[in-house]
Amino acid sequence: MVEIKDEQVATNFYFDKNFNCQAVKLLPGEYFVTDKDLLLVTVLGSCVAACIRDCYSGIGGMNHFMLPVGESADRRARYGVHAMELLINQVMKLGGERSRLRAKVLGGAS
Protein backbone atom coordinates (compact mmCIF):
# COMPACT_ATOMS: atom_id res chain seq x y z
CA MET A 1 0.00 0.00 0.00
CA VAL A 2 1.35 3.44 -0.92
CA GLU A 3 0.77 6.07 1.72
CA ILE A 4 0.89 9.75 0.77
CA LYS A 5 0.26 12.23 3.60
CA ASP A 6 -2.36 10.01 5.25
CA GLU A 7 -3.86 9.22 1.83
CA GLN A 8 -3.95 5.55 0.91
CA VAL A 9 -3.96 4.73 -2.77
CA ALA A 10 -4.96 1.13 -3.45
CA THR A 11 -2.09 -0.98 -4.80
CA ASN A 12 -3.57 -4.49 -4.63
CA PHE A 13 -3.53 -5.36 -8.37
CA TYR A 14 -4.46 -8.82 -9.65
CA PHE A 15 -5.91 -10.58 -12.68
CA ASP A 16 -9.58 -11.45 -12.22
CA LYS A 17 -10.20 -14.79 -13.94
CA ASN A 18 -13.99 -14.45 -13.69
CA PHE A 19 -14.07 -11.19 -15.69
CA ASN A 20 -10.85 -11.96 -17.61
CA CYS A 21 -9.28 -8.56 -16.90
CA GLN A 22 -6.91 -6.67 -14.63
CA ALA A 23 -8.40 -5.57 -11.30
CA VAL A 24 -7.63 -3.46 -8.25
CA LYS A 25 -9.03 -4.40 -4.82
CA LEU A 26 -9.72 -1.50 -2.47
CA LEU A 27 -9.57 -1.93 1.29
CA PRO A 28 -11.12 0.41 3.89
CA GLY A 29 -9.48 3.83 3.80
CA GLU A 30 -8.25 3.47 0.22
CA TYR A 31 -9.14 5.08 -3.08
CA PHE A 32 -8.09 4.53 -6.68
CA VAL A 33 -8.54 6.57 -9.87
CA THR A 34 -7.62 5.52 -13.40
CA ASP A 35 -8.06 6.27 -17.07
CA LYS A 36 -7.39 2.60 -17.91
CA ASP A 37 -9.93 -0.17 -18.43
CA LEU A 38 -9.65 -1.83 -14.98
CA LEU A 39 -12.08 -3.63 -12.70
CA LEU A 40 -12.34 -1.92 -9.29
CA VAL A 41 -13.36 -4.31 -6.51
CA THR A 42 -14.14 -4.01 -2.81
CA VAL A 43 -16.15 -5.79 -0.11
CA LEU A 44 -18.64 -3.75 1.93
CA GLY A 45 -20.56 -4.24 5.12
CA SER A 46 -21.19 -1.09 7.12
CA CYS A 47 -18.56 0.79 5.06
CA VAL A 48 -19.43 2.90 2.03
CA ALA A 49 -17.92 2.98 -1.45
CA ALA A 50 -18.44 5.78 -3.93
CA CYS A 51 -17.75 5.27 -7.63
CA ILE A 52 -17.31 8.40 -9.75
CA ARG A 53 -16.79 8.45 -13.51
CA ASP A 54 -16.58 10.93 -16.35
CA CYS A 55 -18.41 8.87 -18.98
CA TYR A 56 -17.06 10.97 -21.85
CA SER A 57 -13.34 10.61 -21.03
CA GLY A 58 -13.58 7.21 -19.32
CA ILE A 59 -11.72 8.51 -16.25
CA GLY A 60 -13.10 7.19 -13.00
CA GLY A 61 -12.42 5.74 -9.61
CA MET A 62 -13.67 4.41 -6.32
CA ASN A 63 -13.13 5.04 -2.64
CA HIS A 64 -13.92 2.87 0.38
CA PHE A 65 -14.56 4.75 3.61
CA MET A 66 -15.71 3.77 7.08
CA LEU A 67 -17.18 6.89 8.68
CA PRO A 68 -18.69 10.12 7.33
CA VAL A 69 -16.42 12.48 9.31
CA GLY A 70 -13.51 12.38 11.71
CA GLU A 71 -11.78 15.00 13.81
CA SER A 72 -11.51 18.28 11.91
CA ALA A 73 -7.73 17.91 11.48
CA ASP A 74 -7.92 14.22 10.50
CA ARG A 75 -7.72 14.15 6.70
CA ARG A 76 -7.62 10.45 5.93
CA ALA A 77 -9.38 8.54 3.18
CA ARG A 78 -11.20 6.43 5.78
CA TYR A 79 -13.53 9.40 6.40
CA GLY A 80 -16.12 10.15 3.73
CA VAL A 81 -15.75 13.91 3.79
CA HIS A 82 -12.07 13.61 2.85
CA ALA A 83 -12.37 10.46 0.72
CA MET A 84 -14.87 12.18 -1.59
CA GLU A 85 -12.61 15.21 -1.95
CA LEU A 86 -9.65 12.96 -2.85
CA LEU A 87 -11.67 10.94 -5.36
CA ILE A 88 -13.19 13.93 -7.18
CA ASN A 89 -9.91 15.87 -7.25
CA GLN A 90 -7.97 12.89 -8.65
CA VAL A 91 -10.57 12.32 -11.39
CA MET A 92 -10.30 15.99 -12.34
CA LYS A 93 -6.47 15.89 -12.25
CA LEU A 94 -6.53 13.09 -14.83
CA GLY A 95 -8.79 15.17 -17.10
CA GLY A 96 -12.34 14.52 -15.94
CA GLU A 97 -14.75 17.44 -15.96
CA ARG A 98 -16.94 18.13 -12.95
CA SER A 99 -20.04 18.78 -15.09
CA ARG A 100 -19.79 15.28 -16.62
CA LEU A 101 -19.23 13.29 -13.43
CA ARG A 102 -21.68 10.53 -12.53
CA ALA A 103 -21.65 8.79 -9.16
CA LYS A 104 -22.93 5.62 -7.53
CA VAL A 105 -22.76 5.16 -3.78
CA LEU A 106 -22.96 1.66 -2.29
CA GLY A 107 -22.90 0.02 1.12
CA GLY A 108 -23.67 1.46 4.50
CA ALA A 109 -25.40 -1.76 5.69
CA SER A 110 -28.57 -0.52 7.37
Phi and psi in degrees as GROMACS dihedral restraints (atoms count N, CA, C in turn):
[ dihedral_restraints ]
;  ai    aj    ak    al  type     phi  dphi    fc
    3     4     5     6     1   -92.0    20    10
    4     5     6     7     1   129.9    20    10
    6     7     8     9     1  -116.0    20    10
    7     8     9    10     1   124.8    20    10
    9    10    11    12     1  -125.9    20    10
   10    11    12    13     1   104.4    20    10
   12    13    14    15     1    47.5    20    10
   13    14    15    16     1    55.0    20    10
   15    16    17    18     1    68.9    20    10
   16    17    18    19     1     7.1    20    10
   18    19    20    21     1   -97.5    20    10
   19    20    21    22     1   136.6    20    10
   21    22    23    24     1  -117.9    20    10
   22    23    24    25     1   110.2    20    10
   24    25    26    27     1   -91.7    20    10
   25    26    27    28     1   127.7    20    10
   27    28    29    30     1   -61.0    20    10
   28    29    30    31     1   135.1    20    10
   30    31    32    33     1  -130.7    20    10
   31    32    33    34     1    13.2    20    10
   33    34    35    36     1   -88.1    20    10
   34    35    36    37     1    83.8    20    10
   36    37    38    39     1   -91.1    20    10
   37    38    39    40     1   144.9    20    10
   39    40    41    42     1  -159.4    20    10
   40    41    42    43     1   168.6    20    10
   42    43    44    45     1   -98.6    20    10
   43    44    45    46     1   121.1    20    10
   45    46    47    48     1   -88.8    20    10
   46    47    48    49     1   110.0    20    10
   48    49    50    51     1   -67.3    20    10
   49    50    51    52     1   -32.6    20    10
   51    52    53    54     1   -64.1    20    10
   52    53    54    55     1   -43.3    20    10
   54    55    56    57     1   -99.0    20    10
   55    56    57    58     1    -4.0    20    10
   57    58    59    60     1    55.7    20    10
   58    59    60    61     1    48.6    20    10
   60    61    62    63     1  -156.3    20    10
   61    62    63    64     1   167.5    20    10
   63    64    65    66     1   -71.0    20    10
   64    65    66    67     1   146.6    20    10
   66    67    68    69     1  -141.1    20    10
   67    68    69    70     1   159.9    20    10
   69    70    71    72     1  -129.2    20    10
   70    71    72    73     1   127.8    20    10
   72    73    74    75     1  -101.1    20    10
   73    74    75    76     1   125.3    20    10
   75    76    77    78     1   -97.6    20    10
   76    77    78    79     1   134.7    20    10
   78    79    80    81     1  -103.3    20    10
   79    80    81    82     1   167.1    20    10
   81    82    83    84     1   -54.9    20    10
   82    83    84    85     1   134.3    20    10
   84    85    86    87     1    87.3    20    10
   85    86    87    88     1     6.4    20    10
   87    88    89    90     1  -111.8    20    10
   88    89    90    91     1   161.8    20    10
   90    91    92    93     1  -144.9    20    10
   91    92    93    94     1   162.0    20    10
   93    94    95    96     1  -154.4    20    10
   94    95    96    97     1   134.8    20    10
   96    97    98    99     1  -130.4    20    10
   97    98    99   100     1   140.2    20    10
   99   100   101   102     1  -150.5    20    10
  100   101   102   103     1   159.0    20    10
  102   103   104   105     1  -110.7    20    10
  103   104   105   106     1     7.6    20    10
  105   106   107   108     1   -94.4    20    10
  106   107   108   109     1   164.2    20    10
  108   109   110   111     1   -86.3    20    10
  109   110   111   112     1    86.7    20    10
  111   112   113   114     1  -122.7    20    10
  112   113   114   115     1   153.8    20    10
  114   115   116   117     1   -91.7    20    10
  115   116   117   118     1   125.4    20    10
  117   118   119   120     1  -103.7    20    10
  118   119   120   121     1   127.8    20    10
  120   121   122   123     1  -129.2    20    10
  121   122   123   124     1   143.8    20    10
  123   124   125   126     1  -155.1    20    10
  124   125   126   127     1   169.6    20    10
  126   127   128   129     1  -123.1    20    10
  127   128   129   130     1   128.8    20    10
  129   130   131   132     1  -119.2    20    10
  130   131   132   133     1   148.9    20    10
  132   133   134   135     1  -131.6    20    10
  133   134   135   136     1   -97.5    20    10
  135   136   137   138     1   -88.4    20    10
  136   137   138   139     1    -8.4    20    10
  138   139   140   141     1   -74.1    20    10
  139   140   141   142     1   171.2    20    10
  141   142   143   144     1  -126.6    20    10
  142   143   144   145     1   142.2    20    10
  144   145   146   147     1  -123.6    20    10
  145   146   147   148     1   136.0    20    10
  147   148   149   150     1  -115.5    20    10
  148   149   150   151     1   132.9    20    10
  150   151   152   153     1  -113.5    20    10
  151   152   153   154     1   126.6    20    10
  153   154   155   156     1  -127.1    20    10
  154   155   156   157     1   136.8    20    10
  156   157   158   159     1  -146.9    20    10
  157   158   159   160     1   139.7    20    10
  159   160   161   162     1   -93.2    20    10
  160   161   162   163     1   103.2    20    10
  162   163   164   165     1   -64.0    20    10
  163   164   165   166     1   -26.1    20    10
  165   166   167   168     1   -73.1    20    10
  166   167   168   169     1   -47.4    20    10
  168   169   170   171     1   -89.1    20    10
  169   170   171   172     1   -19.1    20    10
  171   172   173   174     1    81.8    20    10
  172   173   174   175     1     6.1    20    10
  174   175   176   177     1   -83.6    20    10
  175   176   177   178     1   132.6    20    10
  177   178   179   180     1  -164.9    20    10
  178   179   180   181     1   175.0    20    10
  180   181   182   183     1  -168.6    20    10
  181   182   183   184     1  -176.5    20    10
  183   184   185   186     1  -145.0    20    10
  184   185   186   187     1   148.5    20    10
  186   187   188   189     1  -124.0    20    10
  187   188   189   190     1   166.6    20    10
  189   190   191   192     1  -140.7    20    10
  190   191   192   193     1   104.9    20    10
  192   193   194   195     1  -121.5    20    10
  193   194   195   196     1   158.8    20    10
  195   196   197   198     1  -101.1    20    10
  196   197   198   199     1   -37.0    20    10
  198   199   200   201     1  -134.2    20    10
  199   200   201   202     1   152.2    20    10
  201   202   203   204     1   -66.2    20    10
  202   203   204   205     1   -43.7    20    10
  204   205   206   207     1  -140.9    20    10
  205   206   207   208     1   159.0    20    10
  207   208   209   210     1  -125.7    20    10
  208   209   210   211     1  -161.3    20    10
  210   211   212   213     1   -61.2    20    10
  211   212   213   214     1   150.9    20    10
  213   214   215   216     1   -58.4    20    10
  214   215   216   217     1   -30.5    20    10
  216   217   218   219     1   -89.5    20    10
  217   218   219   220     1    -7.9    20    10
  219   220   221   222     1   -87.3    20    10
  220   221   222   223     1   102.7    20    10
  222   223   224   225     1  -110.0    20    10
  223   224   225   226     1    68.9    20    10
  225   226   227   228     1  -112.0    20    10
  226   227   228   229     1   154.9    20    10
  228   229   230   231     1   -70.7    20    10
  229   230   231   232     1    -5.3    20    10
  231   232   233   234     1   -80.3    20    10
  232   233   234   235     1    -7.0    20    10
  234   235   236   237     1  -108.1    20    10
  235   236   237   238     1   128.9    20    10
  237   238   239   240     1   -54.9    20    10
  238   239   240   241     1   -41.1    20    10
  240   241   242   243     1   -60.0    20    10
  241   242   243   244     1   -38.2    20    10
  243   244   245   246     1   -85.6    20    10
  244   245   246   247     1   -38.0    20    10
  246   247   248   249     1   -60.7    20    10
  247   248   249   250     1   -38.6    20    10
  249   250   251   252     1   -67.8    20    10
  250   251   252   253     1   -40.9    20    10
  252   253   254   255     1   -60.9    20    10
  253   254   255   256     1   -45.8    20    10
  255   256   257   258     1   -60.2    20    10
  256   257   258   259     1   -47.7    20    10
  258   259   260   261     1   -62.1    20    10
  259   260   261   262     1   -51.2    20    10
  261   262   263   264     1   -62.8    20    10
  262   263   264   265     1   -44.7    20    10
  264   265   266   267     1   -63.2    20    10
  265   266   267   268     1   -39.7    20    10
  267   268   269   270     1   -68.0    20    10
  268   269   270   271     1   -39.9    20    10
  270   271   272   273     1   -60.4    20    10
  271   272   273   274     1   -43.6    20    10
  273   274   275   276     1   -69.1    20    10
  274   275   276   277     1   -34.8    20    10
  276   277   278   279     1   -63.0    20    10
  277   278   279   280     1   -33.9    20    10
  279   280   281   282     1   -81.4    20    10
  280   281   282   283     1    -5.1    20    10
  282   283   284   285     1   118.5    20    10
  283   284   285   286     1     0.9    20    10
  285   286   287   288     1   -70.1    20    10
  286   287   288   289     1   151.1    20    10
  288   289   290   291     1  -110.4    20    10
  289   290   291   292     1   132.6    20    10
  291   292   293   294     1   -53.6    20    10
  292   293   294   295     1   -39.2    20    10
  294   295   296   297     1   -68.7    20    10
  295   296   297   298     1   -16.8    20    10
  297   298   299   300     1  -104.0    20    10
  298   299   300   301     1     1.6    20    10
  300   301   302   303     1   -72.2    20    10
  301   302   303   304     1   138.2    20    10
  303   304   305   306     1  -124.2    20    10
  304   305   306   307     1   142.9    20    10
  306   307   308   309     1  -129.8    20    10
  307   308   309   310     1   150.6    20    10
  309   310   311   312     1  -133.4    20    10
  310   311   312   313     1   133.2    20    10
  312   313   314   315     1  -117.6    20    10
  313   314   315   316     1   131.6    20    10
  315   316   317   318     1  -130.4    20    10
  316   317   318   319     1   156.4    20    10
  318   319   320   321     1    96.0    20    10
  319   320   321   322     1  -152.8    20    10
  321   322   323   324     1    87.9    20    10
  322   323   324   325     1     3.1    20    10
  324   325   326   327     1    47.6    20    10
  325   326   327   328     1  -117.3    20    10
